[in-house]
Amino acid sequence: MKTPLLPATAVALLALTACQSKTSSTTVENSTTVENKTVAAKPKFELPPAIKAEVSMRCHGDNTLAHVTFFEGDKQLTVSAPADAAPVVLKAPEAGKPYVADGGWEVSGTPKSIKLTAPGKPAQTCDA
């Protein structure tokens, strides 16, 4: 007795291998679309500048301790005076100009020495 299963299996395998032999590749090059999307995608916010230096300074006028963080670009810094107070963000209109904030804050100087004017206090020199 012959088994019809063996020839049927061979025919099915042959049909499957014939389906796999057809290969088609489609390459789409769409560089203008990618460039347009990159240009069109604008950030929704500006990242803060990188930290340039963080220093603790002793102020000569009232002997308080001030923590100052200088940022790259020399247009922003934060100061906490006294050291346990909330930090205040001061900004300069351009590099080299004094940093200012609302309420009477003003800072000028470098990470080694600053002139600090806090609200309600006279200007004083603070050194690292």
Sequence and secondary structure as in RCSB ss.txt:
>XXXX:A:sequence
MKTPLLPATAVALLALTACQSKTSSTTVENSTTVENKTVAAKPKFELPPAIKAEVSMRCHGDNTLAHVTFFEGDK
QLTVSAPADAAPVVLKAPEAGKPYVADGGWEVSGTPKSIKLTAPGKPAQTCDA
>XXXX:A:secstr
   THHHHHHHHHHHHHHHHT         HHHHHHHHHH   SS     EEEEEEEEETTT  EEEEEEETTSS
EEEEESSTTS  EEEE SSTTS EEETTTEEEEE SSEEEEE TTS  EEEE 
